[in-house]
Amino acid sequence: MSQRLRGISDAEATGPVKDLFDASNRVLGRTANLLRILAHSPRLARWFLPFVAAVRQPRAGAVSDVRLRNLAVLKTSTLNGCRY
């Protein structure tokens, strides 16, 4: 049996978590499910957002081809048994 954390919804987000979600929406265009889960620990989530932006967003410094990044996301999801 594995432990599962429910992601924090937009309606539940307050204070620093709401600010983090707003920043994610500005930078990435959405709030990723992993960020919603990491938001249970806002200090960790604040570290994670710039990292993801730098890896995935060309305007934030990503230099890899978008097709290669998408392939990496799909392969990682497949290996981890993601259903969506």
Helices and strands as residue ranges (DSSP letters): H 15-28, H 33-38, H 42-56, G 58-60, H 66-79
